[in-house]
């Protein structure tokens, strides 16, 4: 009898240890945001989003609405689940764009067929119902009518930007009141300090939502590897040899307000690219975490060694800074006189960086340190990047390079 009781007690102790181990593992999984099956409701799993909120989503997702400027949709295309997309939240991923500016040489310069890469990869995106737009309230009636299995909202993009904004809070609570699963990811602008680690976390979350964890890990590892290779080349450059780099947005809005362009302070993702990844100096270091419109006089006083033009209410190539009549007052800039001006890809709605962010880093790096990146032929590097990121062939990669208006990298 005593032996029987010993056996029973031993079994109970072992069972308690195993149960505690399972509980501890479940807690640990929840802390790191591991997607897990929900045993209480068959056909669902739980994903912890960027807010730390555990969201129950179907394991077999058939209808998705996104509120994003391209990152979420790009990941869905790479995962092969773009056919589940039934509604979007921004025209920035649906439109073809053109840009025209005058030249002192007597004729206009025109760029056509610019678009978000996701629109070229999936033209059907252009015809989907749209539930939102920058600075415009979401259309909740349209959203509810689409009957999505899940809504994926990226904060930090142009439609909804900052977690503490009252409009953002209202939008989130309203969507959740419709009893639609809402997964929220944070782009770089949604954090107080902008880094690319948040993009890695976003990709992981999206992989969990769609059951594509392996693909998500490969994608984020590839993107991180691209910028780490750049960082390794420049990490030992001493401060005295670092050039000053100004990210300049030649925005028509800035000109209409009496300024010459927009610049980006040290708390922005643009500054993170310059200082933390490329190891150069952000020429504009007076503002902590935002962009600011400067006059021509202020930009001349700043006088950076290098200038990188970005999307700012339109695409802006070096030729515009060199030849547009309204920028002749900036011709005394050292970067202009020395032809040290380059341009980032056309990125409609450039409020937050997307999957193509390593292109920005490479352009800044080649501009800041042309000797250290002399072996990188940017036109060919771009093709390899698109092919690896989206799994496309060479012809499609060339089209992506073209719609982002990066054909200037091809030597004539």
HELIX and SHEET records of a PDB file:
HELIX    1   1 UNK A    2  UNK A   32  1                                  31    
HELIX    2   2 UNK A   71  UNK A   79  1                                   9    
HELIX    3   3 UNK A   82  UNK A   84  5                                   3    
HELIX    4   4 UNK A   91  UNK A   93  5                                   3    
HELIX    5   5 UNK A  117  UNK A  121  1                                   5    
HELIX    6   6 UNK A  123  UNK A  127  5                                   5    
HELIX    7   7 UNK A  140  UNK A  145  1                                   6    
HELIX    8   8 UNK A  166  UNK A  177  1                                  12    
HELIX    9   9 UNK A  188  UNK A  190  5                                   3    
HELIX   10  10 UNK A  197  UNK A  209  1                                  13    
HELIX   11  11 UNK A  213  UNK A  234  1                                  22    
HELIX   12  12 UNK A  239  UNK A  241  5                                   3    
HELIX   13  13 UNK A  252  UNK A  256  1                                   5    
HELIX   14  14 UNK A  269  UNK A  272  1                                   4    
HELIX   15  15 UNK A  273  UNK A  277  3                                   5    
HELIX   16  16 UNK A  296  UNK A  302  1                                   7    
HELIX   17  17 UNK A  318  UNK A  323  1                                   6    
HELIX   18  18 UNK A  325  UNK A  330  5                                   6    
HELIX   19  19 UNK A  334  UNK A  337  1                                   4    
HELIX   20  20 UNK A  357  UNK A  368  1                                  12    
HELIX   21  21 UNK A  378  UNK A  390  1                                  13    
HELIX   22  22 UNK A  394  UNK A  403  1                                  10    
HELIX   23  23 UNK A  407  UNK A  409  5                                   3    
SHEET    1   A 3 UNK A  36  UNK A  37  0                                        
SHEET    2   A 3 UNK A  44  UNK A  48 -1                                        
SHEET    3   A 3 UNK A  54  UNK A  58 -1                                        
SHEET    1   B 5 UNK A 129  UNK A 130  0                                        
SHEET    2   B 5 UNK A  85  UNK A  88  1                                        
SHEET    3   B 5 UNK A  64  UNK A  67  1                                        
SHEET    4   B 5 UNK A 150  UNK A 155  1                                        
SHEET    5   B 5 UNK A 182  UNK A 186  1                                        
SHEET    1   C 2 UNK A  97  UNK A 102  0                                        
SHEET    2   C 2 UNK A 108  UNK A 114 -1                                        
SHEET    1   D 4 UNK A 281  UNK A 282  0                                        
SHEET    2   D 4 UNK A 244  UNK A 249  1                                        
SHEET    3   D 4 UNK A 261  UNK A 264 -1                                        
SHEET    4   D 4 UNK A 291  UNK A 294 -1                                        
SHEET    1   E 4 UNK A 281  UNK A 282  0                                        
SHEET    2   E 4 UNK A 244  UNK A 249  1                                        
SHEET    3   E 4 UNK A 306  UNK A 309  1                                        
SHEET    4   E 4 UNK A 341  UNK A 343  1                                        
END                                                                             
